[in-house]
């Protein structure tokens, strides 16, 4: 079995982490138990480009239990948990091509290796795998029957491809599933981003002016947690409805050029490019901290910052780079502008990834069952999958809910009953 990881000797610790995460993933455990019996993915080659974490390891185990021939590469150069990668290789015989801190060339070499597995199903976290298949591997694109996309950034890219007629196979927008974005994006990103920032900087959030760029589900979650920790939260947005919602939620809303003058900590969660630019950096306070929890390291204009700065980047603390501006003010960028929650912390808690990855596994099964009969477009996750995942999660939490009575069902389906 071929693989490329940091050190196989790290596997013991990785296995402990994988098993610890598994305890908090009851829905995925049930999916895996059924997959082991039914083998719905038997004989299917699957390549996944995801964050190599303990939670992802349990998804890979589930897919393999379902009969898939799985290969895993990293979707971010800084998010790989090297001990987890080692355990996947040694203990579960899953080929992994991922090393924490790998350079640009190695990162894309690993993606190419995953593509050369010749998958019929792919799994992505940001669409790097799919975009490389489309640009460089037409023969692989022709055989793919479906792909799952895990992030907002990736879905945006794929919808753009579909709109331009460039998409060559069906994609399932797992990110858009309610069982994913309402929980993973809001609660997972909210908590893990705070965790990553604190681990990287050891700052106190209470009393800080925190500027949150973007008020989607990720931004909502992060803003809510910062407010809960005593921060004064400012929202910047380009969408009038989201901006209005942020204002109604009690946050201050203003353009970034104004927020830049007030912020102590900035975090981008938009999925777009150059949200924080040199014109914003020039008016920031001395000691301002900038982080990203969107996806790629493009939300902060680092090239523009480097041209603006008279000195830097200088690493003053692990994952903290200092830039000194012409006005002698210092700006600190965390994790080279990459995902702070995965670069400095451990990503989302297992209990919230339980829902996302159960949805991911079941969407993969749905693609396999349709076996090439899905239309070439971006599909939503079927509602019955979301309902099943939600019910199982409630059951695992020992929460019961009411059911509609026959009278209520009749009322809701009738147009004759009124006031």
Secondary structure, DSSP 8 states (H G I E B T S, - for coil): ---B-S-GGGHHHHHHHHHHHHHT-HHHHHHHHHHHHH-TTTT-EEEEEE--SHHHHHHHHHHHHTT-EEEEEESSTT---HHHHHHHHHHH--EEE--TT--HHHHHHHHHHHHTT--SEEEESSSHHHHHHHHH-HHHHTT--EEEE-SHHHHHHHHHHHHTT---S-EEEGGGSHHHIIIIIIIIHHHHHHHHHHHHH----TT-EEEEE--SHHHHHHHHHHHHTT-EEEEE-S-HHHHHHHHHTT-EE--HHHHHHH-SEEEE-SSSS-SB-HHHHTTS-TTEEEEE-SSSTTSB-HHHHHHH-SEEEEEEETTEEEEE-TTS-EEEEEGGGSBHHHHTS--S-HHHHHHHHHHHHHHHHHHHHHTT-S-SSEE---HHHHHHHHHHHHHHTT-------HHHHHHHH-SS---
